[in-house]
Amino acid sequence: MQGRQQESRSELSGFGDTPTEEFRKQLHELADWIADFREHIERLRVAPNDKPGVIREQLPKRAPEEGEPFDKILTDVDNIIVPGMVHWSHPMFLGYFGWTSTAPGILGEVLTAPLNVNAMTWRTCPAATELETIVVDWLRQWVGLSEQFEGVVYDTASVGIMHALAVAREEAAPETRKLGLTGRDTPRLRIYTSDQAHSSAEKAAIALGLGEENVIRIPSDDHFRMDVNSLGQRIVEDRQNDLQPMAVVATVGTTSTASVDPVRDIGNVCREGKIWLHIDAAYGGGFAMVPEYEWVRQGWELADSIVINPHKTVFVPLDFSVLYVRDLVRLQRVFSLVPEYLRGDTVETERNYMDYGIQLGRKFRALKAWVIWRSLGRTGVVARLREQIRLANLLVEWVEKDDRFEVSAQPSMGVVCFRFIGRDPATAGGRPFSAWPVVAPYQADRSTESKFDRLNSDIVEQINASGRAYLTQTRLHGRTVMRIGLGNVLTTEEHLRKGWEIIQEVATNL
Ligand SMILES: Cc1ncc(COP(=O)(O)O)c(C=O)c1O
């Protein structure tokens, strides 16, 4: 980065580490690099527009024979890596679920690096283990989850759901852990989730030997929420066909529109049928901290497991995902491999996190969460989430004022989906979203549909290729729409306005 001094470096001393004084200088240099990167990030393109292979061509094919000085490595980061990146921390990055890179979060990551412990048991690092239990419980309190739930930190929600469904599988088909699923008289186990839910349910079914075809996609209603009647009917039909309902995955904050399933109704179906209820609150869970959004946690009391991704909405740097399980010992029973009385390396009365998942070695992820959550406090987190909601609603107002566009789904949390419909503003009356009773099923003729699908897609692609901003596209009710996800603390109203003006300009010139 700018202002960085080029200095010659001696090699690593002998067979050991960099001499302390040299390391100290490198760290200062790196601190400047990080601060400069953050300060000047807006000068960078949000995303590259290169053909695949451009980065590869600049890098040696063979691993280095001799060690190289750090400043040379950092120069290559500046010249090769940084220009080849999509900058998720850029304030004009408006894709996916915005990203939550913050200065305190970066400090937490930096602080974790030198400690480099393995948090697999209490004994291998008491502080890492106890801090994990503490921060997981802080989040539980913040989102208003009952004390019956305790949690574990994994890298991602996809890994969390796999562990949750492993417990559901064990309870639906006891002794699967020991005997496996094949060669026994076990019925096919079914998982139900909405047609809007994330594909991690299928990934989990693949990993757990349940089969992706046993994940049944239940239709959603006009507001992209699971249709509970269809769920109930499908469960009845499956039982009649000797299939065993194992779990339902309800979503709080779906990937396309951040819609929220009717969790309480779904939970009642699960209770009645003795079916595991997993709530995928990977995105929406954090918003339960905002008093006006407390409704998103309706029905959570009926859940068996809930996943929340603080790396999406509670400002912890990637990766940090929490799986909460009602009565955590159920998870331990499936994944603890060593009987209690044989443990040499564990303290039985303390939690050993290796017993709660397939991973043995575990990073000290709790430290970065502790740093960022102490730095922001609950009020700081809530204020930032509220700002995302405010910006999302502002964008909806702007979209509604331009007759050439329509809002495609009820805006939810920090997500706005909208579509270019290309009407001439002079002749076409707009249709503000607020006037819609529901998102109407698409009825235009196919040729028009594909033309406007392409136009929406082209707008997104042209903007992303320009490097000026970055957004994503998705499909809703068979139509391609543009999608903006807010979440980056560096994105201000001015940035969003600029992003909206770029969209209007590109649409005009198409
Ligand atoms: C609703 C939802 N659930 C789960 C996931 C998977 O998250 P992860 O990348 O942490 O596995 C995503 C990813 O965006 C998501 O949107």
The ligand as an SDF file (V2000), in Angstrom:
LIG
                    3D

 16 16  0  0  0  0  0  0  0  0999 V2000
  -30.0800  -18.3820    4.7470 C   0  0  0  0  0  0  0  0  0  0  0  0
  -28.7060  -18.9560    4.6400 C   0  0  0  0  0  0  0  0  0  0  0  0
  -28.4090  -20.0790    5.3090 N   0  0  0  0  0  0  0  0  0  0  0  0
  -27.1890  -20.6310    5.2400 C   0  0  0  0  0  0  0  0  0  0  0  0
  -26.2010  -20.0620    4.4840 C   0  0  0  0  0  0  0  0  0  0  0  0
  -24.8480  -20.7170    4.4310 C   0  0  0  0  0  0  0  0  0  0  0  0
  -23.9750  -19.9420    5.1660 O   0  0  0  0  0  0  0  0  0  0  0  0
  -22.4570  -20.3700    5.3550 P   0  0  0  0  0  0  0  0  0  0  0  0
  -21.7230  -19.7210    4.2270 O   0  0  0  0  0  0  0  0  0  0  0  0
  -22.0820  -19.8150    6.6890 O   0  0  0  0  0  0  0  0  0  0  0  0
  -22.3790  -21.8350    5.2910 O   0  0  0  0  0  0  0  0  0  0  0  0
  -26.4580  -18.8950    3.7610 C   0  0  0  0  0  0  0  0  0  0  0  0
  -25.4130  -18.2640    2.9500 C   0  0  0  0  0  0  0  0  0  0  0  0
  -25.5150  -17.1650    2.4790 O   0  0  0  0  0  0  0  0  0  0  0  0
  -27.7430  -18.3330    3.8470 C   0  0  0  0  0  0  0  0  0  0  0  0
  -28.0620  -17.2390    3.1400 O   0  0  0  0  0  0  0  0  0  0  0  0
  1  2  1  0
  2  3  1  0
  2 15  2  0
  3  4  2  0
  4  5  1  0
  5  6  1  0
  5 12  2  0
  6  7  1  0
  7  8  1  0
  8  9  2  0
  8 10  1  0
  8 11  1  0
 12 13  1  0
 12 15  1  0
 13 14  2  0
 15 16  1  0
M  END
$$$$
